């Protein structure tokens, strides 16, 4: 399995508490109907489906020197994914994200960053040889990597641009609620990004626009070359210089859990890029991969044959 992409993202344990009707008030308790734990993070959540579909990747990040960190490394090994870009923190525990899910699919998140917060510019530069080996570089969970400041991201992107890499950026939601300074930083990075991958809420907060087409136009005016916006139940919309604006409807599925749907979608976009598919086909791939994943009760990813069948729907 050849490595085609380098992924810079979070590496953490994920604890799911499901079937919660309401969030508890301080000092009070509510019951969950289900519990499960996954050794993943935003980086592995993209790498796992790619590996199962025959595409390798390098992950760059940090885990703790504890059982949770070892679980993540073992999970990567079980999927045939290289851990050569992963360092082990001596002083921090592996990060943990707690996901609370309601019966209708709504979610709330609380994260302990731990070793994720120690992922810094020097760590990325230590493993820049991996980035040089691959055509694509994905940054996922930008706002959950506080160890890299704006200057660090700019230097990293400058260097990747000089190596003519196809850079994909999925910032995730800003826990600081999109201050003007934060918006300004992201907009300054966009001219160095090849494909910008926000969801509707993130794109709306950053652009201060309400309609996806206006969001896209805003990002293009800011210097973005290609924009793809995840629209949840409405599928996705994107722009490329070759095809203009393209919309794609989602799969009609029964949703079980939407957690990590965005990462599955991003994996589909990467698969399409690697195979040199059109924007329309890439959107179909992203929608199909995300739709099949969120409709799986046990959180499994589809086979390539199953994915290709549903891309035609």
C-alpha positions as CSV (number, residue, x, y, z in Angstrom):
1,X,0.0,0.0,0.0
2,X,1.7,3.2,-1.2
3,X,1.5,6.3,1.0
4,X,-0.2,9.1,-1.0
5,X,-1.0,11.6,1.7
6,X,0.5,13.1,4.9
7,X,-2.1,13.9,7.5
8,X,-1.4,16.4,10.3
9,X,-4.2,16.1,12.9
10,X,-5.2,15.0,16.4
11,X,-4.4,11.6,17.8
12,X,-6.7,10.9,20.8
13,X,-9.0,8.5,22.4
14,X,-12.7,9.0,21.8
15,X,-15.3,8.2,24.5
16,X,-18.9,8.1,23.2
17,X,-21.9,8.4,25.5
18,X,-25.1,7.9,23.5
19,X,-28.8,8.3,24.0
20,X,-28.6,11.3,26.2
21,X,-31.9,13.2,26.2
22,X,-30.5,16.4,27.7
23,X,-27.2,17.8,29.1
24,X,-27.0,17.8,32.9
25,X,-27.0,21.0,34.9
26,X,-24.0,21.6,37.1
27,X,-24.1,19.3,40.1
28,X,-26.7,17.0,38.6
29,X,-26.7,13.8,36.6
30,X,-28.2,12.3,33.5
31,X,-28.0,8.7,32.2
32,X,-26.6,7.5,28.9
33,X,-28.0,4.5,27.1
34,X,-24.8,3.4,25.4
35,X,-21.0,3.7,25.7
36,X,-18.1,2.9,23.5
37,X,-14.5,4.0,23.1
38,X,-12.4,4.4,19.9
39,X,-8.6,4.9,19.5
40,X,-8.6,7.5,16.8
41,X,-8.6,11.4,16.5
42,X,-9.1,13.5,13.4
43,X,-6.0,12.2,11.7
44,X,-6.8,8.4,12.0
45,X,-10.4,9.1,11.2
46,X,-9.2,10.0,7.7
47,X,-6.5,7.5,7.4
48,X,-8.6,4.4,8.4
49,X,-11.1,4.6,5.5
50,X,-8.3,5.4,3.1
51,X,-6.3,2.3,4.2
52,X,-9.4,0.1,3.9
53,X,-9.8,1.4,0.3
54,X,-6.2,0.6,-0.5
55,X,-4.6,4.1,-0.1
56,X,-1.8,4.6,2.5
57,X,-1.0,7.7,4.5
58,X,1.5,9.1,6.9
59,X,0.3,10.5,10.2
60,X,2.2,13.3,12.0
61,X,1.3,14.0,15.6
62,X,1.9,13.0,19.3
63,X,0.4,10.6,21.7
64,X,1.1,10.0,25.4
65,X,3.3,7.3,27.0
66,X,0.2,5.5,28.3
67,X,-2.3,2.8,27.5
68,X,-4.4,5.1,25.3
69,X,-1.4,6.1,23.3
70,X,-0.5,2.5,22.8
71,X,-4.0,1.7,21.7
72,X,-3.8,4.3,19.0
73,X,-0.5,3.0,17.7
74,X,-1.8,-0.5,17.7
75,X,-4.9,0.5,15.8
76,X,-2.8,2.2,13.2
77,X,-0.6,-0.9,12.9
78,X,-3.7,-3.1,12.5
79,X,-4.8,-0.9,9.6
80,X,-1.4,-1.0,8.0
81,X,-0.8,2.7,8.6
82,X,2.7,4.0,9.2
83,X,3.4,5.6,12.7
84,X,6.8,6.9,11.6
85,X,5.6,10.5,12.1
86,X,4.2,10.0,15.5
87,X,6.1,11.0,18.6
88,X,5.5,10.0,22.2
89,X,5.1,12.7,24.9
90,X,7.1,12.1,28.1
91,X,5.0,14.4,30.3
92,X,1.5,14.5,28.9
93,X,-1.2,11.9,28.8
94,X,-2.9,11.0,25.5
95,X,-5.7,13.3,24.6
96,X,-9.3,12.3,25.2
97,X,-12.5,13.6,23.5
98,X,-15.9,12.9,25.1
99,X,-18.8,12.9,22.7
100,X,-22.3,13.1,24.0
101,X,-25.0,12.2,21.5
102,X,-28.8,12.8,21.6
103,X,-31.4,10.5,20.1
104,X,-31.8,12.8,17.1
105,X,-28.1,12.7,16.3
106,X,-27.2,16.1,17.9
107,X,-23.8,16.0,19.6
108,X,-21.8,17.9,22.2
109,X,-18.0,17.6,22.7
110,X,-15.6,18.1,25.5
111,X,-11.9,17.5,24.8
112,X,-8.8,17.1,27.0
113,X,-6.0,17.9,24.7
114,X,-3.1,16.4,26.6
115,X,-0.4,15.2,24.2
116,X,-2.4,16.7,21.3
117,X,-1.5,20.1,22.6
118,X,2.2,19.3,22.4
119,X,2.1,18.9,18.7
120,X,4.1,21.9,17.6
121,X,5.9,23.3,14.6
122,X,9.2,21.6,15.4
123,X,7.5,18.2,15.5
124,X,6.0,18.8,12.0
125,X,9.4,20.0,10.7
126,X,11.1,17.0,12.2
127,X,9.0,14.8,9.9
128,X,8.8,17.0,6.8
129,X,10.5,14.2,4.9
130,X,7.2,12.4,5.0
131,X,5.4,15.4,3.5
132,X,8.1,15.5,0.8
133,X,7.3,11.9,-0.1
134,X,3.6,12.4,-0.7
135,X,1.7,14.5,-3.2
136,X,-1.1,15.6,-0.8
137,X,-1.0,17.1,2.7
138,X,-4.1,17.4,4.8
139,X,-4.4,19.5,7.9
140,X,-7.4,18.4,10.0
141,X,-8.4,19.8,13.3
142,X,-6.4,23.1,13.0
143,X,-8.1,24.6,16.1
144,X,-7.3,21.5,18.2
145,X,-3.6,22.0,17.6
146,X,-2.8,25.0,19.7
147,X,0.9,24.2,19.9
148,X,1.3,25.6,16.4
149,X,0.6,29.3,16.2
150,X,-0.3,31.3,13.1
151,X,3.4,32.0,12.3
152,X,4.2,28.3,12.5
153,X,1.3,27.3,10.2
154,X,2.4,30.0,7.7
155,X,6.0,28.7,7.7
156,X,4.7,25.1,7.3
157,X,2.4,26.0,4.4
158,X,5.1,28.2,2.8
159,X,7.5,25.2,2.8
160,X,4.8,22.8,1.5
161,X,4.0,25.2,-1.3
162,X,7.6,25.4,-2.2
163,X,7.5,21.6,-2.6
164,X,4.4,22.0,-4.8
165,X,2.2,20.0,-2.5
166,X,-1.6,19.9,-2.9
167,X,-2.6,21.3,0.5
168,X,-6.0,20.5,2.0
169,X,-7.3,22.4,5.1
170,X,-10.2,21.5,7.4
171,X,-10.0,23.8,10.4
172,X,-12.8,22.3,12.4
173,X,-14.8,24.6,14.7
174,X,-13.0,27.4,16.5
175,X,-13.5,26.9,20.3
176,X,-12.8,30.6,20.6
177,X,-15.9,31.3,18.5
178,X,-14.3,33.0,15.5
179,X,-12.8,36.3,16.7
180,X,-11.9,38.8,14.1
181,X,-8.2,38.0,14.7
182,X,-8.8,34.3,14.1
183,X,-10.8,34.9,11.0
184,X,-8.0,37.2,9.7
185,X,-5.4,34.4,10.2
186,X,-7.4,31.8,8.4
187,X,-8.1,34.1,5.5
188,X,-4.4,34.9,5.2
189,X,-3.6,31.2,4.9
190,X,-6.2,30.5,2.2
191,X,-4.0,31.6,-0.8
192,X,-1.5,28.9,0.2
193,X,-4.3,26.2,0.5
194,X,-5.2,24.2,-2.6
195,X,-8.5,22.8,-1.3
196,X,-10.4,24.4,1.6
197,X,-12.8,21.9,3.3
198,X,-15.1,23.6,5.9
199,X,-18.6,22.5,6.8
200,X,-21.6,24.8,6.5
201,X,-21.4,26.2,10.1
202,X,-17.6,26.9,9.9
203,X,-17.9,28.4,6.4
204,X,-20.8,30.6,7.6
205,X,-18.9,31.8,10.7
206,X,-15.8,32.6,8.8
207,X,-17.5,34.3,5.8
208,X,-20.4,35.8,7.7
209,X,-22.6,34.7,4.8
210,X,-25.7,32.5,5.0
211,X,-25.8,30.9,1.5
212,X,-23.2,28.3,0.4
213,X,-22.6,29.9,-3.0
214,X,-21.9,33.3,-1.4
215,X,-19.6,31.6,1.1
216,X,-17.7,30.1,-1.8
217,X,-17.4,33.4,-3.6
218,X,-16.1,35.0,-0.4
219,X,-13.4,32.4,-0.1
220,X,-12.4,32.7,-3.7
221,X,-12.1,36.5,-3.3
222,X,-9.8,35.8,-0.3
223,X,-7.5,33.7,-2.5
224,X,-8.8,30.2,-2.2
225,X,-8.3,28.0,-5.4
226,X,-10.8,25.3,-4.7
227,X,-13.5,25.2,-2.0
228,X,-15.6,22.3,-0.9
229,X,-18.3,22.8,1.7
230,X,-19.9,19.9,3.6
231,X,-23.7,20.6,3.9
232,X,-24.7,17.7,6.2
233,X,-28.2,16.6,5.2
234,X,-28.0,18.6,2.0
235,X,-24.9,16.9,0.7
236,X,-22.1,19.0,-0.5
237,X,-21.2,21.9,-2.8
238,X,-17.8,22.8,-4.3
239,X,-16.0,25.0,-6.7
240,X,-13.0,24.2,-9.0
241,X,-11.6,26.4,-11.7
242,X,-12.3,23.7,-14.3
243,X,-15.9,23.0,-13.4
244,X,-17.2,26.0,-11.5
245,X,-19.8,25.5,-8.8
246,X,-21.1,21.9,-8.5
247,X,-23.7,20.6,-6.0
248,X,-24.2,16.9,-5.0
249,X,-27.1,15.5,-3.0
250,X,-26.4,13.2,-0.1
251,X,-27.1,9.5,0.1
252,X,-30.6,8.6,1.5
253,X,-29.6,6.7,4.6
254,X,-30.8,6.0,8.1
255,X,-28.4,7.9,10.3
256,X,-26.9,6.1,13.3
257,X,-24.2,8.5,14.4
258,X,-22.7,11.5,12.5
259,X,-19.5,11.7,14.6
260,X,-16.5,11.8,12.2
261,X,-18.7,12.1,9.1
262,X,-16.6,15.1,8.1
263,X,-13.4,13.1,8.2
264,X,-15.0,10.3,6.2
265,X,-16.0,12.8,3.6
266,X,-12.5,14.2,3.5
267,X,-11.2,10.7,2.9
268,X,-13.5,10.5,-0.1
269,X,-12.3,13.8,-1.5
270,X,-8.7,12.6,-1.1
271,X,-9.5,9.3,-2.8
272,X,-10.9,11.2,-5.7
273,X,-7.9,13.5,-6.0
274,X,-5.5,10.6,-6.0
275,X,-7.5,9.0,-8.8
276,X,-7.7,12.3,-10.7
277,X,-11.5,12.4,-10.6
278,X,-13.6,15.4,-11.5
279,X,-15.0,17.6,-8.8
280,X,-18.5,16.2,-9.3
281,X,-17.2,12.6,-8.9
282,X,-15.1,13.6,-5.8
283,X,-18.2,15.1,-4.2
284,X,-20.2,11.9,-4.9
285,X,-17.4,9.9,-3.4
286,X,-17.2,12.1,-0.2
287,X,-21.0,12.0,0.2
288,X,-21.2,8.2,-0.3
289,X,-18.3,7.4,2.0
290,X,-19.7,9.7,4.8
291,X,-23.3,8.4,4.2
292,X,-22.4,4.8,4.4
293,X,-20.2,5.4,7.5
294,X,-22.8,7.3,9.5
295,X,-25.5,4.7,8.7
296,X,-23.4,1.8,10.1
297,X,-24.4,0.8,13.6
298,X,-20.9,-0.4,14.4
299,X,-19.0,2.5,12.7
300,X,-17.5,0.4,9.9
301,X,-16.4,1.8,6.5
302,X,-17.6,0.5,3.1
303,X,-15.5,-1.6,0.7
304,X,-14.4,-0.1,-2.5
305,X,-17.0,-2.0,-4.4
306,X,-19.8,-0.8,-2.1
307,X,-18.6,2.7,-2.3
308,X,-18.5,2.7,-6.1
309,X,-22.0,1.3,-6.2
310,X,-23.4,4.1,-4.0
311,X,-21.5,6.8,-5.8
312,X,-23.7,6.2,-8.8
313,X,-27.0,6.9,-6.9
